[in-house]
Amino acid sequence: MKFSLFNESKSQQVIDLFKRVFSASEGEAEGQVIADFVTNLIATTAPQDLMGCIAEENEMVAGCIFFSRLTVPSGKVAFILSPVAVSTDDQSTGIGQNLIQYGLDHLKSFNVTLVFTYGDPSYYSKTGFEQINESVVQAPCPLSQPIGWLAQSLDGQVIQSMAGPTQCVEALNNPELW
Ligand SMILES: CC(C)(COP(=O)(O)OP(=O)(O)OC[C@H]1O[C@@H](n2cnc3c(N)ncnc32)[C@H](O)[C@@H]1OP(=O)(O)O)[C@@H](O)C(=O)NCCC(=O)NCCS
């Protein structure tokens, strides 16, 4: 499995992957919601605010994740991981965790110090994410499942409580996704 950073030549393969994977796991309507989200994320996010990572086998995309900038009131450099998909046939073989670790290593080298995500704590804890209360850092949109608000520090410092709102990129600023 080859890991690399996303570039726009892979856009269609990546959008198709998210549509296929989420249609299979959550139903066709959700597959379309995620495909539209990824299309929008790629089209509307400034290059310095977006980092995608892909896993490929024989030129076929088997997994993809995106991190986008989250502006936080403390001024720390923060990104949020969303969405994540591994091709249905390749799930539970470690691709998701390896891809996330690959992305975190790149973010560190770009001096990102805080990373957030929103998802299943039992899965994301495998790559260092921990539950975080919104009294410490607010989510950018109202959370339907506050238990899924997760974060990790990349600089070894404890995440300090910060008052005030956070701001995600436009494509993610959609209550339907939260
Ligand atoms: C969730 C997903 C990204 C995980 O990637 P993966 O490559 O299959 O997972 P990995 O091989 O890295 O890790 C496997 C481990 O995670 C667990 N796991 C897999 N999917 C999980 C999920 N949705 N929730 C909780 N745990 C999960 C497996 O049980 C396994 O645990 P084990 O190592 O203790 O046996 C992938 O299954 C997927 O794309 N699912 C459909 C889309 C989705 O739900 N995306 C995430 C939205 S938050």
PDBQT file of the ligand as one rigid body, heavy atoms in Angstrom, charges set to zero:
ROOT
HETATM    1  C1  LIG A 201     -14.046   3.568   9.869  1.00  0.00    +0.000 C 
HETATM    2  C2  LIG A 201     -12.969   3.220   8.853  1.00  0.00    +0.000 C 
HETATM    3  C3  LIG A 201     -12.376   4.494   8.271  1.00  0.00    +0.000 C 
HETATM    4  C4  LIG A 201     -11.868   2.436   9.564  1.00  0.00    +0.000 C 
HETATM    5  O1  LIG A 201     -10.795   2.177   8.681  1.00  0.00    +0.000 OA
HETATM    6  P1  LIG A 201     -10.175   0.703   8.585  1.00  0.00    +0.000 P 
HETATM    7  O2  LIG A 201      -9.016   0.754   7.682  1.00  0.00    +0.000 OA
HETATM    8  O3  LIG A 201     -11.283  -0.243   8.235  1.00  0.00    +0.000 OA
HETATM    9  O4  LIG A 201      -9.758   0.442  10.107  1.00  0.00    +0.000 OA
HETATM   10  P2  LIG A 201      -8.348  -0.073  10.642  1.00  0.00    +0.000 P 
HETATM   11  O5  LIG A 201      -8.009  -1.334   9.910  1.00  0.00    +0.000 OA
HETATM   12  O6  LIG A 201      -7.371   1.020  10.677  1.00  0.00    +0.000 OA
HETATM   13  O7  LIG A 201      -8.714  -0.393  12.141  1.00  0.00    +0.000 OA
HETATM   14  C5  LIG A 201      -9.461  -1.531  12.419  1.00  0.00    +0.000 C 
HETATM   15  C6  LIG A 201      -9.964  -1.443  13.820  1.00  0.00    +0.000 C 
HETATM   16  O8  LIG A 201     -10.908  -0.384  13.933  1.00  0.00    +0.000 OA
HETATM   17  C7  LIG A 201     -12.179  -0.904  14.312  1.00  0.00    +0.000 C 
HETATM   18  N1  LIG A 201     -13.197  -0.182  13.555  1.00  0.00    +0.000 N 
HETATM   19  C8  LIG A 201     -13.351  -0.182  12.219  1.00  0.00    +0.000 A 
HETATM   20  N2  LIG A 201     -14.396   0.623  11.892  1.00  0.00    +0.000 NA
HETATM   21  C9  LIG A 201     -14.883   1.131  13.053  1.00  0.00    +0.000 A 
HETATM   22  C10 LIG A 201     -15.940   2.004  13.374  1.00  0.00    +0.000 A 
HETATM   23  N3  LIG A 201     -16.754   2.547  12.432  1.00  0.00    +0.000 N 
HETATM   24  N4  LIG A 201     -16.150   2.290  14.669  1.00  0.00    +0.000 NA
HETATM   25  C11 LIG A 201     -15.357   1.767  15.634  1.00  0.00    +0.000 A 
HETATM   26  N5  LIG A 201     -14.332   0.926  15.387  1.00  0.00    +0.000 NA
HETATM   27  C12 LIG A 201     -14.097   0.612  14.100  1.00  0.00    +0.000 A 
HETATM   28  C13 LIG A 201     -12.142  -2.371  13.934  1.00  0.00    +0.000 C 
HETATM   29  O9  LIG A 201     -13.003  -3.098  14.771  1.00  0.00    +0.000 OA
HETATM   30  C14 LIG A 201     -10.687  -2.710  14.203  1.00  0.00    +0.000 C 
HETATM   31  O10 LIG A 201     -10.451  -2.896  15.588  1.00  0.00    +0.000 OA
HETATM   32  P3  LIG A 201      -9.365  -3.948  16.133  1.00  0.00    +0.000 P 
HETATM   33  O11 LIG A 201      -8.054  -3.519  15.534  1.00  0.00    +0.000 OA
HETATM   34  O12 LIG A 201      -9.429  -3.776  17.616  1.00  0.00    +0.000 OA
HETATM   35  O13 LIG A 201      -9.826  -5.248  15.616  1.00  0.00    +0.000 OA
HETATM   36  C15 LIG A 201     -13.517   2.350   7.690  1.00  0.00    +0.000 C 
HETATM   37  O14 LIG A 201     -13.978   1.140   8.222  1.00  0.00    +0.000 OA
HETATM   38  C16 LIG A 201     -14.601   3.035   6.900  1.00  0.00    +0.000 C 
HETATM   39  O15 LIG A 201     -14.308   3.696   5.921  1.00  0.00    +0.000 OA
HETATM   40  N6  LIG A 201     -15.883   2.847   7.298  1.00  0.00    +0.000 N 
HETATM   41  C17 LIG A 201     -17.016   3.416   6.613  1.00  0.00    +0.000 C 
HETATM   42  C18 LIG A 201     -17.008   4.931   6.628  1.00  0.00    +0.000 C 
HETATM   43  C19 LIG A 201     -16.877   5.504   8.031  1.00  0.00    +0.000 C 
HETATM   44  O16 LIG A 201     -17.551   5.070   8.954  1.00  0.00    +0.000 OA
HETATM   45  N7  LIG A 201     -15.989   6.517   8.163  1.00  0.00    +0.000 N 
HETATM   46  C20 LIG A 201     -15.679   7.128   9.432  1.00  0.00    +0.000 C 
HETATM   47  C21 LIG A 201     -16.689   8.145   9.791  1.00  0.00    +0.000 C 
HETATM   48  S1  LIG A 201     -16.341   8.822  11.398  1.00  0.00    +0.000 SA
ENDROOT
TORSDOF 0
